[in-house]
Amino acid sequence: MEREFAAIHEANSWDLLYRQISNESRNNDFTAVEALRVENKHLNRYRDVYPYDHSRVPLSDVEKTDYINASLVVAKVGQVDRSYILTQGPLQGTVGHFWSMVWQQKSRAVIMLNRVIEKGTLKCHQYWPGGQGEEVQCEAAGLRVTNIGTVPGDHYSVSTLRMTNLTTEETREVLHFHYTTWPDFGVPTCPDTFLEFLEAVRQSDSLSPSVGPAIVHCSAGIGRSGTFVLVDTCLLEATVSGTEAVNVKARLLEMRTQRMGLIQTSDQLKFSYLSIMVGARQLGLVSCVPEYTSPVAEASDSESEEEVPPPLPPPRTESLKKKVVTVGDVSVLLTDAEPYSSAEPHNSLPAKLLNGHGDEEPGSSSREPGSSSSGSNSGGSSAASSSADQSPNKIILTEHKLEERKREMELKRRKKKEETSITENKIAEMKREIARAEERDRRWEYYSQKILPFCVGLVILFAGYYMRSS
């Protein structure tokens, strides 16, 4: 594993490796007949992401269909099988299907890697009760989901949900792990936060073979979800069989035979490799990991990505404020390189500046015989530059630049706060709209099932009475 990573990292051939994996994974003849049926197409969030027939998860307790856009991915690691169900973010019309699958598969955890709205785009329906005491009713599936507690965090939150079967009154608890800072088509800013999230999932025993497969989803269920299962599987294999047994490329190609398109960008692939290496180091399986440089511009449309920290200040010599002033007829280059030091030789500046005699005649300044004004000036410039180059304080920001940086960060903070507020308002408005739509549906159902038959009965009764009387 170390040699594989080192070779790719040294050659910076992540794009090439990603293209190779994409090309090799296309050479298959897997069918997707069920996913492409006319009656099932509207159940897919994206028209080009769907499960293969041989690995799809059929539903058993849903009326009219057994289809859901979900794939069972099984990784064989030595004597252990690690199973996951990778699925798309639920649509409004598939929330009941989703929870029916969770119940049917006896899953212990739902692992959510996206936010509901990212950059103003709806990526997933709010399918779970967000606050403590809230609940989601899935009458068609015969289930009720209640939030009995949420533990928030900087990068992820963990909610405990109670599922109740409305027919049998049986209850189960399911953990909802929600990673909130992973940009779509992008990668987290640091492997450490992702590995902390993965460790929390592992510590809950949600990936244990004694429970049903964990439900893993993002928006499409292939990019961020693929990264999660690849890193977890490879770290498990490194622990069980040693790092020499881990072949990340082969593992990903195998997983792609069970769900199409896992890992969508070369950056996600690179992040997966790095997370495996950092995780192996944390487990004491490897000793060193090359430094990670996150992409300069992530291909992301996520509201949740953290602000990119400002770049390091440039070397001091690049940020010097230089100014040429004329004293008498001598030009002097002034810089803010360093404070005056008594240890510096005085002959690097014109004597009239040292002695304070600005009204001396030209040529009467204290210079060595044979030296010229231009020579003295160039000497002063080179001395100042040399002093700046050798300064141990080259990367310290000037007070002016520090104030500018503070203003920039404050503007960014305000902008992000405004964007967050706008997003929250959009979410609230969408929730109100959904609630109004559900209320209209309930009223229509009530009228169609209660009032309409009553009215029809009345009409028939009056018609019969009228015909008898006539």
C-alpha positions in Angstrom: 0.0 0.0 0.0 2.8 2.4 0.9 4.7 1.8 -2.4 1.5 2.2 -4.4 0.7 5.5 -2.8 4.3 6.8 -2.9 4.6 6.0 -6.7 1.3 7.8 -7.6 2.0 10.7 -5.2 5.5 11.2 -6.5 4.4 11.2 -10.1 1.3 13.2 -9.3 -0.6 10.9 -11.6 -4.0 11.0 -9.9 -5.8 12.2 -13.0 -4.3 9.4 -15.0 -5.2 6.8 -12.4 -8.7 8.0 -12.2 -9.2 7.8 -15.9 -7.7 4.3 -15.9 -10.2 3.2 -13.3 -13.1 4.8 -15.1 -12.2 3.1 -18.4 -11.7 -0.3 -16.8 -14.9 -0.2 -14.9 -16.9 0.5 -18.1 -16.0 -3.0 -19.5 -19.0 -4.8 -18.0 -22.3 -6.2 -19.2 -24.3 -5.6 -16.1 -28.0 -4.9 -16.7 -30.3 -2.3 -15.0 -33.7 -3.3 -16.4 -35.7 -2.6 -13.2 -34.1 0.9 -12.8 -35.0 1.9 -16.3 -38.6 0.7 -16.4 -41.0 3.6 -17.2 -42.8 3.2 -13.9 -39.5 3.4 -11.9 -37.6 6.2 -13.7 -39.3 8.9 -11.6 -37.9 7.2 -8.5 -34.3 8.0 -9.6 -32.9 11.4 -8.5 -30.5 11.5 -11.4 -31.2 9.8 -14.8 -27.7 8.5 -15.2 -27.2 7.0 -11.7 -29.0 3.8 -10.9 -28.4 0.3 -9.4 -27.5 -2.8 -11.4 -30.1 -5.6 -11.3 -27.8 -8.1 -9.6 -26.9 -5.8 -6.6 -30.1 -3.7 -6.2 -32.0 -3.9 -2.9 -35.6 -5.0 -3.5 -38.3 -3.8 -1.2 -40.8 -6.2 0.3 -43.2 -4.1 2.3 -44.1 -1.3 -0.1 -47.2 -1.3 -2.2 -47.1 -1.1 -6.0 -43.3 -1.3 -6.3 -40.2 -3.1 -5.0 -37.8 -0.6 -6.5 -35.5 1.8 -4.7 -32.3 3.4 -6.0 -30.0 1.5 -3.7 -27.2 -1.1 -4.1 -25.8 -3.7 -1.7 -22.0 -3.4 -1.7 -20.2 -6.3 0.0 -16.5 -6.2 0.5 -14.8 -9.5 1.4 -11.9 -8.8 3.8 -10.3 -12.1 4.8 -12.9 -14.0 6.8 -15.0 -10.9 7.3 -17.7 -9.5 5.0 -18.3 -5.7 5.3 -21.7 -4.8 3.9 -23.1 -1.4 3.0 -26.2 -0.2 1.2 -25.3 2.8 -1.0 -28.3 4.8 -2.0 -29.3 8.2 -3.3 -30.6 11.0 -1.1 -34.4 10.3 -0.7 -36.9 12.2 -2.8 -40.1 13.5 -1.3 -42.0 10.6 -2.8 -39.5 7.9 -1.7 -39.2 8.8 2.0 -41.5 5.9 3.0 -39.5 3.6 0.7 -36.2 4.6 2.3 -37.4 4.0 5.9 -39.1 0.7 4.8 -35.6 -0.4 3.5 -34.0 0.6 6.8 -36.5 -1.5 8.7 -36.4 -4.4 6.3 -32.6 -4.6 6.4 -32.4 -4.2 10.2 -29.8 -1.5 9.8 -28.2 0.1 12.8 -27.1 3.4 11.2 -27.9 5.8 8.4 -24.8 7.7 7.3 -25.5 11.0 5.5 -22.7 12.8 3.8 -24.5 15.8 2.2 -26.6 18.7 3.3 -30.3 19.1 2.3 -29.6 22.2 0.3 -26.2 23.0 -1.2 -25.5 26.3 -3.0 -29.2 26.9 -3.3 -29.9 23.5 -4.9 -32.0 20.8 -3.2 -29.8 17.7 -2.9 -32.0 15.6 -0.6 -35.4 15.7 1.0 -35.6 16.3 4.7 -36.5 12.7 5.4 -35.6 12.4 9.1 -36.9 14.4 12.1 -34.3 17.1 12.7 -35.1 18.2 16.2 -35.7 16.3 19.5 -39.3 15.3 19.8 -40.1 15.7 16.1 -41.3 12.8 14.1 -41.9 11.7 10.5 -44.9 9.6 9.7 -44.7 7.1 6.8 -48.2 5.8 6.7 -47.8 4.0 3.4 -44.8 2.0 4.9 -46.5 1.7 8.3 -43.7 3.3 10.2 -43.1 6.3 12.4 -39.7 7.8 13.0 -39.1 10.0 16.1 -36.0 11.9 17.1 -35.2 11.2 20.7 -31.9 13.2 20.9 -29.2 14.9 18.8 -25.6 15.5 19.7 -24.2 18.3 17.5 -20.6 18.8 16.5 -18.3 21.0 14.4 -18.2 18.7 11.4 -21.0 16.2 12.1 -24.0 15.5 14.3 -25.3 12.2 15.6 -29.1 11.7 16.2 -30.8 8.8 17.9 -34.0 7.9 16.0 -36.7 5.6 17.2 -38.5 3.7 14.5 -42.0 2.3 15.4 -43.9 -0.3 13.3 -47.5 1.1 13.4 -48.9 -2.4 12.9 -47.0 -4.5 15.4 -45.9 -1.6 17.7 -42.3 -3.0 17.6 -39.6 -0.3 18.1 -36.0 -0.1 17.1 -33.3 2.6 17.5 -31.3 3.8 14.6 -28.3 6.2 14.7 -28.3 9.0 12.1 -24.7 10.2 11.4 -24.7 13.5 9.5 -21.4 14.8 8.1 -22.1 18.5 7.3 -18.8 19.8 5.8 -18.2 17.6 2.8 -18.6 19.6 -0.5 -20.3 17.9 -3.4 -17.8 16.7 -6.0 -15.1 17.9 -3.6 -13.3 16.6 -0.5 -13.1 17.6 3.1 -10.4 20.2 4.0 -8.5 17.7 6.1 -8.5 13.8 6.4 -8.4 14.1 10.2 -12.0 15.3 10.6 -13.2 12.7 8.2 -11.4 9.9 10.0 -12.8 11.2 13.3 -16.3 10.8 11.8 -15.5 7.3 10.5 -14.2 6.3 13.9 -17.4 7.5 15.5 -19.4 5.3 13.1 -17.2 2.4 13.9 -17.3 2.9 17.7 -21.1 2.6 17.5 -20.9 -0.9 16.2 -23.0 0.2 13.2 -20.7 -1.6 10.8 -20.6 -4.9 12.7 -21.7 -8.1 10.9 -24.2 -8.7 13.8 -26.4 -5.9 12.5 -27.9 -5.1 9.1 -25.8 -3.2 6.5 -25.3 0.5 7.2 -27.2 2.8 4.9 -24.7 5.3 3.3 -25.9 8.1 1.1 -25.0 11.5 -0.3 -27.0 13.1 -3.1 -26.4 10.5 -5.9 -24.9 7.8 -3.6 -21.7 7.3 -5.5 -19.1 10.1 -4.9 -18.9 10.9 -1.3 -20.5 7.6 -0.4 -17.9 5.7 -2.5 -15.1 7.5 -0.7 -16.5 6.6 2.7 -16.9 2.8 2.0 -13.5 2.6 0.1 -11.6 4.2 3.0 -13.4 2.1 5.7 -12.9 -1.2 3.7 -9.2 -0.6 3.0 -8.4 0.4 6.6 -10.2 -2.8 7.8 -8.2 -4.9 5.3 -4.9 -3.2 6.5 -5.8 -4.1 10.1 -6.8 -7.7 9.4 -4.3 -8.7 6.7 -1.6 -6.1 6.8 -0.8 -3.1 4.6 0.8 -5.3 1.9 -2.5 -6.9 1.2 -4.3 -3.6 0.4 -4.7 -2.8 -3.3 -6.9 0.3 -3.4 -7.3 0.4 -7.2 -8.4 -3.3 -7.3 -10.8 -2.7 -4.3 -12.4 0.2 -6.0 -12.8 -1.6 -9.3 -14.5 -4.5 -7.4 -16.9 -2.1 -5.7 -17.8 -0.5 -9.0 -19.1 -3.8 -10.2 -21.8 -3.5 -7.4 -22.7 0.2 -7.8 -21.7 2.3 -10.8 -19.4 5.3 -10.7 -18.2 5.1 -7.1 -15.8 8.1 -6.5 -16.5 10.8 -9.0 -13.3 12.9 -9.2 -9.6 12.5 -9.1 -9.5 14.7 -6.0 -11.9 12.3 -4.2 -9.6 9.4 -5.3 -6.5 11.2 -4.0 -8.3 12.0 -0.7 -9.3 8.4 -0.3 -5.7 7.2 -0.7 -4.5 9.8 1.7 -7.2 9.1 4.3 -6.2 5.4 4.1 -2.6 6.3 4.7 -3.3 8.7 7.6 -5.7 6.2 9.1 -3.1 3.4 8.9 -0.6 5.7 10.6 -3.0 6.4 13.4 -3.5 2.7 13.8 0.3 2.2 13.9 0.5 0.3 10.6 2.7 2.8 8.7 5.2 5.3 10.0 5.0 8.2 7.6 2.6 9.9 5.2 3.4 12.5 2.5 2.1 15.9 3.2 -1.4 16.6 1.8 -2.1 19.6 -0.3 -5.8 20.2 -0.8 -7.0 21.4 -4.2 -6.8 25.1 -4.8 -10.3 25.2 -6.2 -12.6 22.4 -5.4 -15.3 21.5 -7.9 -18.0 22.0 -5.3 -21.5 23.4 -5.1 -21.8 23.0 -1.4 -23.0 25.6 1.1 -21.3 23.5 3.8 -17.6 23.9 2.7 -15.5 25.8 5.2 -14.0 29.1 4.3 -10.6 28.6 2.7 -8.0 30.0 5.1 -6.0 33.0 3.8 -2.7 32.1 2.1 0.5 32.4 4.0 2.0 35.9 3.7 4.6 36.2 1.0 8.3 36.2 1.8 9.2 39.5 3.5 11.3 40.7 0.5 8.3 40.4 -1.7 6.1 42.6 0.5 8.6 45.4 1.3 7.3 48.9 0.7 10.0 50.7 -1.3 10.3 54.4 -1.9 12.9 56.5 -3.5 13.4 59.9 -2.0 15.8 62.7 -3.1 17.9 64.6 -0.5 19.7 67.3 -2.2 20.8 65.7 -5.5 21.3 62.2 -4.0 18.6 59.5 -4.5 18.1 57.2 -1.6 16.0 53.9 -1.5 14.0 53.6 1.7 12.5 50.3 2.8 10.7 49.0 5.8 12.9 45.9 5.8 14.2 46.0 9.4 14.5 48.4 12.3 17.7 50.3 12.6 20.5 48.3 14.3 23.6 50.0 15.7 25.6 47.0 14.6 25.0 47.8 10.9 27.8 49.8 9.2 27.0 53.4 8.6 28.7 53.8 5.2 25.9 52.0 3.4 23.9 55.3 3.6 24.8 58.8 2.4 26.7 60.7 5.0 24.3 63.7 4.8 21.5 61.4 6.2 23.7 60.2 9.0 25.0 63.6 10.0 21.8 65.5 9.3 23.5 68.1 7.1 21.1 68.3 4.3 22.5 71.7 3.0 26.0 70.5 2.3 27.4 71.1 -1.1 27.3 68.3 -3.6 30.4 66.2 -3.5 31.2 67.2 0.1 29.6 64.2 1.7 31.7 61.7 3.5 32.5 59.1 0.9 35.6 57.1 0.3 37.9 58.5 -2.4 37.0 57.3 -5.8 33.4 56.3 -4.8 30.4 57.9 -6.6 26.9 58.9 -5.6 25.4 56.2 -7.7 27.8 53.7 -6.2 26.9 54.7 -2.7 23.2 54.5 -3.6 23.5 51.0 -5.1 25.5 49.9 -2.1 22.7 51.2 0.1 20.1 49.3 -1.9 22.0 46.0 -1.9 22.6 46.4 1.9 18.9 46.9 2.5 18.0 44.0 0.3 20.6 41.8 1.9 19.3 42.8 5.3 15.7 42.0 4.3 16.7 38.6 2.7 18.5 37.5 5.9 15.8 38.7 8.2 14.3 36.1 10.5 11.1 38.1 10.5 10.4 37.8 6.7 6.9 36.3 7.1 5.6 38.8 9.7 2.8 40.9 8.4 3.0 44.6 8.7 0.3 46.3 10.8 -1.3 47.7 7.7 -1.6 44.3 6.0 -2.9 42.7 9.2 -5.7 45.3 9.4 -6.5 44.6 5.7 -6.6 40.8 6.4 -8.9 41.4 9.4 -11.3 43.4 7.3 -11.3 40.7 4.6 -12.0 38.0 7.1 -14.8 40.1 8.6 -16.4 40.6 5.2 -16.1 36.9 4.5 -17.7 36.1 7.9 -20.6 38.5 7.2 -21.1 37.1 3.7 -21.2 33.6 5.0 -23.6 34.6 7.7 -25.9 36.2 5.1 -25.7 33.1 2.8 -26.4 30.8 5.8 -29.4 33.0 6.7 -30.7 32.9 3.1 -30.3 29.1 3.0 -32.1 28.7 6.3 -34.9 30.9 5.0 -35.1 28.8 1.9 -35.2 25.6 3.9 -37.9 27.0 6.2 -40.0 28.1 3.2 -39.6 24.7 1.5 -40.7 23.0 4.8 -43.8 25.3 4.9 -44.6 24.6 1.3 -44.2 20.8 1.9 -46.4 21.1 5.0 -49.1 23.0 3.0 -48.9 20.4 0.2 -49.2 17.6 2.7 -52.2 19.4 4.3 -53.9 19.7 0.9 -53.3 16.0 0.3 -54.8 15.1 3.7 -57.8 17.3 3.0 -58.3 15.8 -0.4 -58.0 12.3 0.9 -60.5 13.1 3.7 -63.0 14.6 1.2 -62.6 11.8 -1.3 -62.9 9.1 1.4 -65.6 10.6 3.7 -67.4 13.6 2.2 -67.6 12.5 -1.4 -69.2 9.1 -0.7 -71.6 10.7 1.7 -72.7 13.3 -0.9 -73.1 10.5 -3.5 -75.2 8.6 -1.0 -77.4 11.6 -0.4 -77.9 12.1 -4.1 -78.9 8.5 -4.6 -81.3 8.7 -1.6 -83.0 11.9 -2.9 -83.1 10.4 -6.4 -84.8 7.3 -5.1 -87.2 9.3 -3.0 -88.1 11.5 -5.9 -88.7 8.5 -8.2 -91.0 6.9 -5.6 -93.0 10.0 -5.1 -93.5 10.5 -8.8 
